[in-house]
Amino acid sequence: MKKMILAAALFFSATVFAETIKIGASSSLSTAGIYIAQERGYFKKEGLQTEIIVLNNSTAQMTTLLAKNELHVGAGNLIAGLFNAYAAGEKFKIVADKGHVSDKNQYIWLAVRKDLIDSKKVSSVADLKGLKIGLPSIEGSSQQIALESILKSGNLTNKDVKLVKVGYSEMKMAFQQKEIDAAVQLEPFLQDMVESEVGVKFKSVNEFRPNQQSAILIYSEKFAADKKNAQKFMKAYLKGVKDYNKALANKEEWLKLAPVVNKYAKLDGEKSWGKMEPVGLKDNGSMNIDSIKADFEWYKANGFIKGEVNPDQVVDTSFLPKK
């Protein structure tokens, strides 16, 4: 009898999610925790079969796919569209940190074309007036909020510049072809632009929007309902995040991560890794809820929120490790 009970216990402990967990992810450095967990087998050790699907305009694409349960997990930017989709009945959950800025983690900058800096056409924020500025989303995003905060220092608003929707991976080419003059860019693409001498880091987002929660991990309604496997996923993800944070203090370990992340980011080379600005990722996955709420109020004040919803309905911290 004891053997039968033990066998049953082992069977149920090995029970896995009935299907491959599909993860929609941006190719940015802020997705490092997921990439590391995947490449080092942490999801597999939790009995989870996972597949990463890299999406250029990550969050906008993710929203519909999460609602249809064609994605189980999303890893992208905080945008107004998430709250609008929730208000429309798409009941996914924002569950963990996937990227924030801080004094030590200035991985998002307003970059300006190098030729504009060299010619002194742009030497101050006020000089941005009338120029074309690239953003991954212009329908309400954390980067859009950050840009307006920067522009305010030069007595400008987003209405004083021309906003152009450009994916992070496309911004370098847009600079080279002079299709845009500046862009809110993040790592690893930011340093690649600097190394290629097409862009210059002009203003750090953290200087104007301190500790902004810029990216998040999202669970679909179906996956969130499977508490056991959703928590297993979180455990593996945070193990990848911890590896990332440990590597920041060790140059050799940091450089070992280059091919892991570059497998998905697909940069031309890895020469920029040694100078890259680190993304902020919390070991325990905790989010800056105040930042999320402040950004939500900006979306609402600027007409980007279309339905009845509030951040408390969308954010769910129950999957994070207990304190």
Order of alpha helices (4+ residues) and beta strands (2+ residues): alpha-beta-alpha-alpha-beta-alpha-beta-alpha-beta-beta-alpha-beta-alpha-beta-alpha-beta-alpha-beta-alpha-beta-alpha-alpha-alpha-alpha-alpha
